[in-house]
Each structure stands twice: as structure tokens, then as C-alpha cells.
Amino acid sequence: MGPLYAQRMSTIPKSFIREILKVTEDPEVISFAGGLPNPRFFPVEEITRAASDVLAGADVSALQYSTTEGYQPLREYIAQRYLKKKGLAVSANEILITNGSQQGLDLVGKVFIGKDDRIAIERPAYLGAIQAFALYEPLFCPVPLLEDGVDIDRLKDVLNGHRVKLFHTVINFQNPSGISYSQSKREELAELFSQHDAVVVEDDPYGELRFVGVAPQSMRSWLDGKAVLLGSFSKTIAPGLRLGWVCAKHETMDKLVVAKQASDLHSNSLCQRIVHQYLMSNDVDRHIETIIAAYKKQRDIMVAAIEDNFPAEVRFTRPEGGMFLWVTLPERLSALELFEHAVREKVAFVPGTPFFVDGGGTNSMRLNFSNENEDRIKEGIRRLGQIMKNLPAGGV
Ligand SMILES: Cc1ncc(COP(=O)(O)O)c(C=O)c1O
């Protein structure tokens, strides 16, 4: 008799971050580990009002089975926002409402990836994408990230060497590295993919959380049907709503809809209406500006504390938005070892290794700055700096 569980279950990495989050349940632990939006900005009262308005409307369809594609007014809102914020002309029919953008990743995997298909991902990559895609048993081709986006020459080699189905990119304020693609890098990426039969999966849950400058163009503006966009309400409203979307052209959309039907028929109808009602009756841009101002301040405090406390040899990114920055220790040091000492000093972060499917990254770590208050950010960084200087490997 063969094994009970499917072979693919042995290939997925267990989320190391979930394990770390157990450590951070202790309220005394200063956590830079999770990717949690700050709950101070969850619009509890506004969502309460929106929920009660939806239910008071006696619209029983809010509690009925519904279409797989999602609540039409919400799809229209998302399409209009693409036009307003990015100048992207997208039809509401190209929007599929999903259970967070995480489900979007799973559906993309289901639609594009067969066993042993090659897919290109960033190095380091978003762990949730690695997990979602791993279930479809691809061959991962990780391509290094440089300061302004992926290493195009290496990506070119990957695309020219083999048939590659897709490239997954977190184009703005990447999780985990905090890196954003420059306009010229996007142009190069577009040029490259215009020559290949592969899609760019532009995973963009953080794009609206930009602290400085203006948003560069979306890959869709060049690549049209070859770009599949993923978006989310998790970082701008609240992740517990579990609402996101995929934006794709018709042929891909048809396949995504079938895949979603098989998964869950449709996303929560009541929740979709509540979010739509919330969006219609509140100044969402102002709400997002409040989040941006707070996260920017928290980033500034973390960056200043790192400059003051970490040894000069330690390098780190200065993200222009989002929720994470990335620290690189000298190669001889291990972030896992640092982590063990840090937990004893009641500070948590995510060591870099899980973000690298091909090993490596042992001297790197991800720090989240959205979820701790200013004093705790300063204190946590101070403790980390102290530990770095006293590591048994000789310190930094
Ligand atoms: C890059 C990226 N994509 C997708 C997700 C999934 O987010 P959600 O399913 O809440 O929209 C996250 C969450 O942290 C993320 O960082």
C-alpha cells in the first residue's frame, strides 16, 4: 500500500512564521515578526454601521448563494479605483473577488501550474506564494532581487533556458525585503515578457501604502492580458474580512472562475456587501492617509534606531512604503542564532531562510514596523543591536 497522504503535501514548507507567532503571543515580547497591520486603524465603528445598514436594507440576497465572480458593485468600485489611482482602464468583468489575495495566489497556481512546470519567483520571495504554489509541485526558479527590483539578466537566462509559466512579483514594498521596482526596471520587465509566452503575477497588497513619491506604472499597462494583478483590502481596511481580488483578462478570468467555483463557489456575500457599503459611505482615501502617516513614522523610528544601534557592517533596506524592512548581517553571522538570543531578550523577528527556496539567506532577517508602538520599536532595536555586538560568533 502507498502512503495515505498525497505526495504534494510533503513538498510544502510549514510556515515558520506561524511557529514564530507562537512566541509572540507573550505580550511582553516585542514583535517585529508578524505581517500584521496595526489594529489601531481597523475601522470598527464604520464597519459596524455598514454591516447594520446592509442587514437593515432587508436585502436577503446578502445571505443567499451568489455568483462566483463576486458582488458586482464591489467589482465596479475596484475597477474604478484602478483607473483613479493608476490610470489603468480595467473592466469590472476582469475583477474576481477572492478570499484575500492569498486565495488569488492559490487560484493562479491551480490555473497555470502543473507538476514540474517551471515558475520564476523573487529571491527572497513572499512565503505565502511559495506555500500556495508548492502545492502544485512546480520547479521553482528563484531570481535575485537587486535594490531596484529583480535581476533582469538572471531572469532573462531563466526564461531563455526553459519554458517558464509565470513570474511572481511583489512589485511595491516587497514582502519580505521592502524593495520596490523602479520605473525603468518595470519597463525592462515588460519588454522581456512581451517576448515570452508567460505571465507576470503582480501581487500588490501594499501598493496603496506609499510613504513617498508617486506610484510607478502597473505591469498591466504594458502587458495587458499577460499581467495578472492581485489586490487586497487586508492592509487598507482589515485582514479579518478576508477580501481581495484578481484582475485578469477574459481568457484567464474564465479559468480562474472555474477554479474558484471548485474551491468555494464564491466569497462571503455578506462581507462583500459590508465592505462595499463601507467604501461608499466613508472617506477611504483619508483613512489610508492616516495609516500611511503612522507607518511612515514607525518606519522612520525603526530606521533611526537601526542607525543608532546596529553595528555599521549591518546593511538594511529603507522601504518607501509597506510594512517591512530587510536586514543583512555580515555573512559569517546567522540570523537563526541571533533569533534564539533575541527570544530570550523578548524580541522576535523572522530569520531570512524560509524566504529562499534554494537555501541561503542565513545572514538575513525581516523586520515588520507596522505593528509595534514607537517606544517598543526603539527598545526592540536597541536590544537587537546589543545582542549583535555580543554574538558568540564574534559579534559584528
Ligand atoms: C505579498 C503578499 N501577497 C499576498 C498576501 C496575502 O494577503 P491577503 O490574503 O490578506 O490579501 C500577503 C499578506 O501578507 C502578502 O504579503
The ligand as an SDF file (V2000), in Angstrom:
LIG
                    3D

 16 16  0  0  0  0  0  0  0  0999 V2000
    2.8840   39.8140   -0.8860 C   0  0  0  0  0  0  0  0  0  0  0  0
    1.6340   39.3170   -0.2680 C   0  0  0  0  0  0  0  0  0  0  0  0
    0.6980   38.7620   -1.0450 N   0  0  0  0  0  0  0  0  0  0  0  0
   -0.4530   38.3110   -0.5340 C   0  0  0  0  0  0  0  0  0  0  0  0
   -0.7150   38.3710    0.8250 C   0  0  0  0  0  0  0  0  0  0  0  0
   -1.9990   37.8130    1.3330 C   0  0  0  0  0  0  0  0  0  0  0  0
   -2.8130   38.7860    1.8450 O   0  0  0  0  0  0  0  0  0  0  0  0
   -4.3710   38.6710    1.9500 P   0  0  0  0  0  0  0  0  0  0  0  0
   -4.7600   37.2570    1.6430 O   0  0  0  0  0  0  0  0  0  0  0  0
   -4.7100   39.0470    3.3420 O   0  0  0  0  0  0  0  0  0  0  0  0
   -4.9220   39.6220    0.9390 O   0  0  0  0  0  0  0  0  0  0  0  0
    0.2330   38.9400    1.6830 C   0  0  0  0  0  0  0  0  0  0  0  0
   -0.0070   39.0030    3.1320 C   0  0  0  0  0  0  0  0  0  0  0  0
    0.8090   39.3230    3.9350 O   0  0  0  0  0  0  0  0  0  0  0  0
    1.4310   39.4180    1.1160 C   0  0  0  0  0  0  0  0  0  0  0  0
    2.3990   39.9680    1.8740 O   0  0  0  0  0  0  0  0  0  0  0  0
  1  2  1  0
  2  3  1  0
  2 15  2  0
  3  4  2  0
  4  5  1  0
  5  6  1  0
  5 12  2  0
  6  7  1  0
  7  8  1  0
  8  9  2  0
  8 10  1  0
  8 11  1  0
 12 13  1  0
 12 15  1  0
 13 14  2  0
 15 16  1  0
M  END
$$$$
